[in-house]
């Protein structure tokens, strides 16, 4: 087949992915099983703010129990984010302390899944002991587990008409909080921390947050989000921060929303790319689905015109390089011995890198279109080549992080 025919095939895959959803999901499950996901276990009472935390961490205002969460049993739920190609799993139990609810079985199951404990309690909860008791018992068995305790609903202890204290003061030790912090809130937060007692292993990391809806009238609605992310980054793997948050270079809402989707698809493509012959169809189709997802995030339509313009701006050189990588990976993987090791690693990293670069380039492309700017071919090609290098590190970071957990 001529190189131009390969490029036309890529164009057709972008327009009309041929791999059905069930087949793709089967391939993803086989290549990258759910147990490879880092799991953040949220533990708290009902209405403590667990789902609000998930909404804030994923930058998705539509995340609610029953919308994104999937039931494990009648009393458990998990949320893989992003849903199509996840990079993290949030695990939630029913509220501790509920009447006629024995959490023992749920806690045992979650204990076999988790990598990070995130205790959640309202700042105005006068009896947080059920949470502390559960956390102490878990840390007694797993003293190596990172433990973060989030104190939520700060505004319930504000005087009338008071806004959030600015700048965010709670990253300091409680003795250093400024007088702008309401006295009732100071007493409640300090009392909860003092009553927690000692935990096996390292001391817990405390963070005060207040995640509300815009109509609640407490701007910003994600108060303390940066502090929560910084704590998670400190106690867990640094790559998780990069995967979900994107770093300082990811600033606007569209970019922050699209970033974890791009990372998830890139890691999934890397997992599929290591399988012999699978990525001849699956990886291009996965990339096509990613591009459609990025378009939807930017409220754009991926159609024949968009495909022609996007691929045209990237240029034939990048298109032929894409095909060369795809064909070369398959040939190397088929070499006995070498193909199962070096070839698989090369294929996986290349698949991840190209997928990441395509997603990031598409995000820039749609951002320029949203701004009413003319898309510049040289700019997009530079973005693609730069992000190709960044994407190459994804699989390395993922493997390194899994070895350390």
C-alpha positions in Angstrom: 0.0 0.0 0.0 1.3 3.4 -0.9 2.0 6.0 1.9 -0.8 8.2 0.6 -3.2 5.3 1.0 -2.1 5.0 4.6 -2.8 8.7 5.1 -6.2 8.3 3.5 -6.9 5.4 5.8 -6.1 7.6 8.8 -8.4 10.2 7.5 -11.2 7.7 7.2 -10.7 6.5 10.7 -10.9 10.0 12.0 -14.2 10.5 10.2 -15.8 7.2 10.9 -14.2 5.0 13.6 -14.9 1.4 12.7 -14.2 -0.2 16.1 -17.4 -0.5 18.1 -17.6 0.7 21.7 -17.9 -2.8 23.2 -14.9 -4.1 21.3 -12.8 -1.1 22.2 -13.8 -1.4 25.9 -12.8 -5.0 25.9 -9.4 -4.2 24.4 -8.8 -1.4 26.9 -9.8 -3.7 29.8 -7.4 -6.4 28.6 -4.5 -4.0 28.0 -4.9 -1.8 31.0 -7.0 -3.4 33.7 -8.7 -1.3 36.4 -6.3 -2.4 39.1 -3.6 -0.3 37.4 -5.5 2.9 38.3 -4.5 4.8 41.4 -7.4 4.7 43.7 -8.4 7.6 46.1 -10.8 6.3 48.7 -13.1 8.9 50.1 -14.4 8.1 53.6 -16.9 10.2 55.4 -20.5 10.7 56.6 -23.4 11.4 54.4 -23.5 15.1 53.2 -19.8 15.5 54.3 -18.9 16.8 50.8 -17.4 13.7 49.1 -19.0 14.1 45.7 -18.3 17.9 45.8 -14.6 17.0 46.2 -14.8 14.7 43.2 -16.5 17.4 41.2 -13.8 19.9 42.0 -10.9 17.6 41.4 -12.2 16.5 38.0 -13.3 20.0 37.0 -16.6 18.5 36.0 -19.7 20.3 37.5 -21.9 17.4 36.4 -20.2 14.7 38.6 -22.8 13.5 41.0 -23.7 10.2 42.6 -25.7 8.5 39.9 -24.0 10.6 37.1 -20.6 9.2 36.5 -20.4 7.0 39.6 -20.9 3.3 39.1 -22.2 0.9 41.8 -19.8 -1.8 43.0 -22.5 -3.1 45.4 -25.7 -1.6 46.8 -23.6 0.5 49.2 -20.5 1.3 47.2 -19.8 3.5 44.2 -16.7 4.3 42.1 -15.9 7.0 39.6 -13.3 6.4 36.9 -12.1 9.7 35.5 -12.2 10.3 32.6 -14.8 7.6 32.1 -13.7 6.5 28.6 -9.9 6.3 29.3 -9.4 6.9 33.1 -6.3 8.0 34.9 -7.7 7.8 38.4 -10.4 6.0 40.3 -12.4 7.7 43.1 -14.0 5.1 45.5 -16.9 6.1 47.8 -18.8 4.3 50.5 -22.1 5.1 52.1 -21.9 7.6 54.9 -20.4 6.2 58.1 -22.6 6.4 61.1 -25.9 5.9 59.2 -28.7 4.2 61.0 -29.0 0.4 60.2 -25.8 0.4 58.1 -22.9 -1.8 59.0 -19.9 -0.7 56.9 -17.6 -3.6 57.8 -18.0 -5.5 54.5 -17.7 -2.3 52.4 -14.6 -1.3 54.3 -12.9 -4.6 53.8 -13.5 -4.5 50.0 -12.3 -0.9 49.7 -9.3 -1.7 51.8 -8.2 -4.2 49.1 -8.4 -1.5 46.4 -7.2 1.8 47.8 -3.8 3.6 47.5 -4.7 6.9 49.2 -7.1 7.6 52.1 -9.1 10.8 51.9 -11.2 11.4 55.0 -13.9 13.9 54.6 -15.8 15.8 57.4 -17.8 18.9 57.7 -16.2 21.7 59.8 -19.4 22.0 61.8 -19.6 18.3 62.6 -19.7 18.0 66.4 -19.0 14.3 66.3 -16.3 13.3 63.8 -15.2 10.3 65.9 -16.7 7.6 63.6 -14.5 8.9 60.8 -11.4 9.0 63.1 -12.1 5.5 64.4 -12.3 4.0 60.9 -9.2 5.9 59.7 -7.2 4.8 62.7 -8.1 1.1 62.2 -7.2 1.3 58.6 -3.9 3.0 59.3 -3.1 0.4 62.0 -3.2 -2.2 59.2 -1.7 0.0 56.5 0.7 2.5 58.2 2.3 3.2 54.8 -0.9 4.5 53.2 -1.0 8.3 52.7 -3.8 9.9 54.7 -5.4 13.3 53.9 -8.3 14.7 56.0 -10.4 17.4 54.3 -12.5 19.7 56.5 -15.4 21.0 54.4 -18.4 23.4 54.4 -16.4 26.2 56.0 -19.0 28.8 55.2 -21.5 27.3 57.6 -19.4 28.8 60.4 -19.0 32.3 58.8 -20.9 35.3 60.2 -23.6 36.7 58.0 -22.4 38.3 54.7 -18.8 37.2 55.2 -16.8 35.9 52.2 -13.9 33.4 52.2 -10.8 34.7 53.9 -8.3 35.8 51.2 -5.6 35.0 50.5 -6.2 31.3 51.4 -4.8 31.1 55.0 -5.1 27.4 55.9 -1.9 26.2 54.4 -0.2 27.6 57.5 -0.2 26.0 60.9 -3.4 26.7 62.7 -1.5 28.9 65.3 -0.6 31.2 62.5 -4.0 31.7 60.9 -4.8 35.4 60.6 -7.6 37.2 62.5 -9.6 37.4 59.2 -10.5 33.7 59.8 -13.8 33.7 61.8 -13.3 32.7 65.4 -16.0 30.0 65.4 -14.4 28.4 62.4 -11.0 28.5 64.0 -12.3 26.8 67.1 -14.1 24.1 65.2 -11.2 23.2 62.9 -8.7 23.1 65.8 -11.1 21.1 67.9 -11.5 18.4 65.2 -7.8 18.2 64.7 -7.1 17.9 68.4 -9.7 15.2 68.8 -8.3 13.0 66.0 -5.7 11.4 68.2 -2.7 9.6 66.9 -2.5 7.4 63.8 -0.1 4.6 62.9 2.4 5.7 60.4 2.9 9.3 59.3 0.7 12.0 60.7 -2.3 12.9 58.6 -2.3 15.9 56.2 -5.1 18.3 57.0 -6.7 20.6 54.4 -9.6 23.0 54.7 -11.8 23.4 51.6 -15.2 24.8 50.7 -16.6 23.5 47.4 -20.0 25.1 46.6 -22.1 25.8 43.6 -21.9 29.3 42.0 -25.4 30.1 43.0 -24.5 29.6 46.7 -22.8 33.0 46.6 -19.4 32.0 48.1 -16.8 32.8 45.4 -14.6 31.1 44.5 -16.7 27.9 44.3 -13.6 25.8 44.5 -12.1 27.4 47.6 -9.0 25.5 48.7 -8.8 23.3 45.6 -5.1 24.2 44.9 -4.3 23.4 48.5 -6.0 20.0 48.3 -4.1 19.2 45.1 -0.8 20.3 46.7 -1.4 17.9 49.6 -2.3 15.0 47.3 0.8 15.8 45.3 2.9 15.8 48.4 1.7 12.5 49.9 1.1 10.5 46.7 2.7 10.3 43.3 3.8 13.5 41.6 2.6 12.2 38.3 -1.0 12.2 39.5 -1.0 16.0 39.8 0.4 16.3 36.3 -2.2 13.9 34.9 -5.3 15.4 36.4 -4.3 19.1 36.8 -1.8 19.6 34.0 0.6 22.0 35.8 0.8 25.7 35.5 0.6 25.6 31.7 -3.0 24.4 31.8 -4.9 27.5 32.8 -8.2 28.0 31.0 -11.3 25.9 31.7 -11.3 24.1 28.3 -7.6 23.1 28.6 -8.1 21.9 32.2 -11.1 19.9 31.3 -9.5 18.3 28.2 -6.1 17.6 29.8 -7.1 14.4 31.8 -9.0 13.1 28.8 -5.9 13.4 26.7 -3.7 11.8 29.3 -6.2 8.9 29.8 -6.4 8.2 26.1 -2.7 8.4 25.7 -2.1 5.9 28.5 -4.7 3.6 27.0 -3.1 3.9 23.6 0.2 3.0 25.1 -1.3 -0.1 26.7 -2.9 -1.1 23.4 0.2 -0.3 21.5 2.2 -3.0 23.4 -0.2 -5.7 22.1 0.9 -7.4 18.8 -1.2 -6.4 15.8 -3.9 -4.8 17.9 -2.9 -1.2 17.4 -3.2 -1.5 13.6 -6.8 -0.6 14.1 -7.4 0.0 17.8 -4.8 2.8 18.4 -5.9 5.0 15.4 -9.5 4.4 16.4 -8.7 5.4 20.0 -7.0 8.5 18.7 -10.0 9.3 16.6 -12.3 9.0 19.6 -10.0 11.3 21.6 -10.2 13.9 18.9 -13.9 13.7 18.8 -13.9 14.1 22.6 -11.7 17.1 22.6 -13.9 18.7 19.9 -17.0 18.1 22.2 -15.2 19.7 25.2 -14.5 22.8 23.1 -18.1 22.7 21.8 -17.0 22.1 18.3 -18.0 19.5 15.7 -15.5 17.0 14.3 -16.7 16.5 10.7 -15.2 16.1 7.2 -14.3 19.8 7.0 -12.6 19.8 10.4 -10.7 16.6 9.6 -9.4 18.0 6.3 -8.4 21.3 7.8 -6.7 19.8 10.9 -4.7 17.1 9.0 -3.9 19.6 6.3 -2.4 22.0 8.9 -0.4 19.3 10.4 1.0 18.5 7.0 1.9 15.4 5.0 5.3 15.1 6.8 3.7 14.5 10.2 1.1 12.2 8.6 3.7 10.1 7.0 5.7 10.0 10.2 2.6 8.8 12.0 2.2 6.0 9.5 5.9 5.1 9.7 5.7 4.8 13.4 2.6 2.6 13.2 4.1 0.3 10.6 7.5 0.1 12.2 6.0 -0.8 15.6 4.2 -3.7 14.1 7.3 -5.0 12.3 9.5 -4.8 15.4 6.9 -6.5 17.6 6.7 -9.5 15.3 10.4 -10.2 15.6 10.7 -13.3 17.9 12.2 -12.4 21.3 13.1 -8.8 20.6 9.6 -7.9 19.5 8.1 -9.0 22.8 10.4 -6.8 24.8 12.1 -3.8 23.0 9.4 -3.8 20.3 6.6 -3.7 22.8 8.1 -1.0 24.8 8.8 1.1 21.7 5.3 0.6 20.4 3.7 1.5 23.8 5.7 4.7 24.3 5.2 5.7 20.7 1.5 5.1 20.8 1.2 7.1 24.0 3.3 9.9 22.7 1.6 10.3 19.4 -1.9 10.2 21.0 -0.9 12.8 23.6 0.5 15.0 20.9 -2.6 14.7 18.7 -4.8 15.6 21.6 -2.8 18.6 22.7 -2.6 19.9 19.1 -6.3 19.5 18.7 -6.9 21.5 21.9 -4.8 24.3 20.6 -6.5 24.1 17.2 -10.0 24.4 18.8 -8.9 27.1 21.2 -7.8 29.2 18.3 -11.1 28.6 16.5 -13.0 29.6 19.6 -11.1 32.8 19.8 -11.9 33.5 16.1 -8.2 33.3 15.1 -6.8 31.8 12.0 -5.1 28.4 12.7 -1.5 28.7 11.8 0.1 25.5 10.4 3.6 26.3 11.7 2.2 26.8 15.2 0.3 23.5 15.2 3.2 21.5 13.9 5.4 23.0 16.6 2.8 22.1 19.2 2.7 18.5 17.9 6.4 18.0 17.9 6.8 19.6 21.4 4.0 17.6 22.9 5.4 14.4 21.3 8.3 14.7 23.7 6.0 15.4 26.7 3.8 12.4 25.8 6.8 10.1 25.6 7.3 10.5 29.3 3.8 9.5 30.2 4.3 5.8 30.1 7.6 6.1 32.0 6.0 8.0 34.8 3.1 5.6 34.9 5.4 2.5 35.2 7.6 4.3 37.8 4.7 5.3 40.0 3.2 1.8 40.0 6.6 0.3 41.0 6.7 2.6 44.0 3.2 1.8 45.3 
